[in-house]
Amino acid sequence: MPKSKRSTRSGPSSAVAGGTAPYSLAQRTATSCGGVSASSNKGGGVSANLVAPNTSLGQHFLKNPAVVTAIVAKAAIKPTDSVLEIGPGTGNMTVPLG
């Protein structure tokens, strides 16, 4: 569809620019661990830019905390287990697994 005919979205991808849920937890976590938030980095340099998934390319970010909780519970990971999370995203699985 041509860009001129696209409608303005108010869904999850528009929330990314404002730093609101569901990405606010990842941003708060990165900031509390010594990272730089996008809002606090006005002068340039390294920033924690959060991106919206392009679903037409098959990109989907896990956003529902109930799904994350269910996955972690069903995995039955013990403190002695090593876990490797593969894939780009907002860290919504990394935080509960850590």
C-alpha angles and dihedrals in degrees: 000000000000116000092242091063097047116110125228110262125221096182132103096301092059090052090062094070091053093047093237130141135337091031097040092085092056091047093048091047093050091048094048090051093056098273125134119249120221091239095051094049102073095141098063129250124102115359136177097236111184116212133209117236118248100227092188086067092048096258114147128168120208106242108156110095091202090060091048091051092049093049093049092047094049092047089063091205115188124211089250094056122101114226127193117191112200125199142051119275146111097297096251091142096037095060097055092040092051 
